C-alpha cells in the first residue's frame, strides 16, 4: 500500500463530524406513512421490508460491537473520532427504529424490531454480523493493544461491512426507491447515514494505511479477511426469491424476454460481487483531496481486493 495519498486524519475527521450533525426526529415521514399504508404493492412492500430489516439488524450489530475499537485508540484525537463514530451508529439505529415505529409497525422497543427483522434474513447476514464481526470485536476487546486484532476488526467493520456491503446496499436501495418515488423521508435519512459512513470509511482506510506502513506483514491480514468475507457479502446483498432485479440488478440469462426471465444464480451472484467491489474502490476517496487523491485511493483499495 502506497503512502503518497492524502487521507484525513482522525482530528480532521472529528472536526468534520462536529459540522455535520443531523437529527433522526427532524426527518419528515408523513409521505412514507401514507405510501406504506396504501400505495405500495404487496411485492414492493415485501422487498422494502426486507431491505429495512437488513439495515435494522446490521445497525444494531455495528452499534453494540464497537466499544473495543474505542478502547484501542492510540491517541486522544483517534479516541475523539471513534467516540463520534459510535454516536453516529447509535443515531443510525435510532433512525431505523423510528421508521419502524412511525411507518412500518406499531411502536416497540428497538430489540423487538430487531427480533422481527431477523426473521427476514438468511445465513449470510449471520455469518457476517453474528460470527465475523462479533469474533473480531471480542478479540480486540480482550486485548486493545493487539495491532493484528485491530487490523482484523477495522478490515471487517470499515472495509467489508461499511464500505463493501453498506455502500452497495445504499446504491441499490435508494436507486429503487427514487426511481419509484417511494419513501422520500426514509431516503432522506438514509442519505444522511450514507454521508456519515463515508467519513467512517475514510478513517478505516487511513488507519490501515498507517498500520501497514509500520508493519507491512499486516497487509496479509487485510487480504485474508477480504478473501474470506467478500463471497458472503455478495450473498447477503441478494433479496429473497427473484427480487434482485427489482433493486436494479441486470438479467444475464440471454434467452427470451430479459424483462421476464430471472437470471441464472451464478450470473446474479457474479453481478453482486462485481457491484460490491466498486464502493471499496471508489467511495474511500470522498475523504481524500481532489480527483488524484480519489483515484490513488481507488488503486489502493483495488489492490487489496485482488486476492
Secondary structure as the mmCIF struct_conf table of DSSP 4:
data_model
#
loop_
_struct_conf.conf_type_id
_struct_conf.id
_struct_conf.beg_label_comp_id
_struct_conf.beg_label_asym_id
_struct_conf.beg_label_seq_id
_struct_conf.end_label_comp_id
_struct_conf.end_label_asym_id
_struct_conf.end_label_seq_id
BEND BEND1 UNK A 3 UNK A 3
BEND BEND2 UNK A 5 UNK A 5
STRN STRN1 UNK A 7 UNK A 7
HELX_RH_AL_P HELX_RH_AL_P1 UNK A 10 UNK A 18
TURN_TY1_P TURN_TY1_P1 UNK A 19 UNK A 19
HELX_RH_3T_P HELX_RH_3T_P1 UNK A 24 UNK A 26
BEND BEND3 UNK A 27 UNK A 27
HELX_RH_AL_P HELX_RH_AL_P2 UNK A 30 UNK A 34
HELX_RH_PI_P HELX_RH_PI_P1 UNK A 35 UNK A 39
BEND BEND4 UNK A 40 UNK A 40
HELX_RH_AL_P HELX_RH_AL_P3 UNK A 42 UNK A 64
BEND BEND5 UNK A 65 UNK A 65
HELX_RH_AL_P HELX_RH_AL_P4 UNK A 67 UNK A 71
TURN_TY1_P TURN_TY1_P2 UNK A 72 UNK A 72
BEND BEND6 UNK A 74 UNK A 75
HELX_RH_AL_P HELX_RH_AL_P5 UNK A 76 UNK A 99
HELX_RH_PI_P HELX_RH_PI_P2 UNK A 100 UNK A 104
BEND BEND7 UNK A 105 UNK A 105
HELX_RH_AL_P HELX_RH_AL_P6 UNK A 110 UNK A 118
TURN_TY1_P TURN_TY1_P3 UNK A 119 UNK A 120
HELX_RH_AL_P HELX_RH_AL_P7 UNK A 123 UNK A 125
HELX_RH_PI_P HELX_RH_PI_P3 UNK A 126 UNK A 132
HELX_RH_AL_P HELX_RH_AL_P8 UNK A 133 UNK A 142
TURN_TY1_P TURN_TY1_P4 UNK A 144 UNK A 145
HELX_RH_AL_P HELX_RH_AL_P9 UNK A 147 UNK A 154
HELX_RH_PI_P HELX_RH_PI_P4 UNK A 155 UNK A 167
HELX_RH_AL_P HELX_RH_AL_P10 UNK A 168 UNK A 179
TURN_TY1_P TURN_TY1_P5 UNK A 180 UNK A 181
HELX_RH_AL_P HELX_RH_AL_P11 UNK A 184 UNK A 214
HELX_RH_3T_P HELX_RH_3T_P2 UNK A 216 UNK A 218
HELX_RH_AL_P HELX_RH_AL_P12 UNK A 219 UNK A 236
TURN_TY1_P TURN_TY1_P6 UNK A 237 UNK A 237
HELX_LH_PP_P HELX_LH_PP_P1 UNK A 238 UNK A 239
BEND BEND8 UNK A 240 UNK A 240
TURN_TY1_P TURN_TY1_P7 UNK A 241 UNK A 242
HELX_RH_3T_P HELX_RH_3T_P3 UNK A 243 UNK A 247
TURN_TY1_P TURN_TY1_P8 UNK A 248 UNK A 248
HELX_LH_PP_P HELX_LH_PP_P2 UNK A 249 UNK A 251
BEND BEND9 UNK A 255 UNK A 256
TURN_TY1_P TURN_TY1_P9 UNK A 258 UNK A 260
BEND BEND10 UNK A 261 UNK A 261
HELX_LH_PP_P HELX_LH_PP_P3 UNK A 262 UNK A 264
HELX_RH_AL_P HELX_RH_AL_P13 UNK A 265 UNK A 282
HELX_RH_3T_P HELX_RH_3T_P4 UNK A 283 UNK A 287
STRN STRN2 UNK A 288 UNK A 288
BEND BEND11 UNK A 289 UNK A 289
HELX_RH_AL_P HELX_RH_AL_P14 UNK A 290 UNK A 305
#
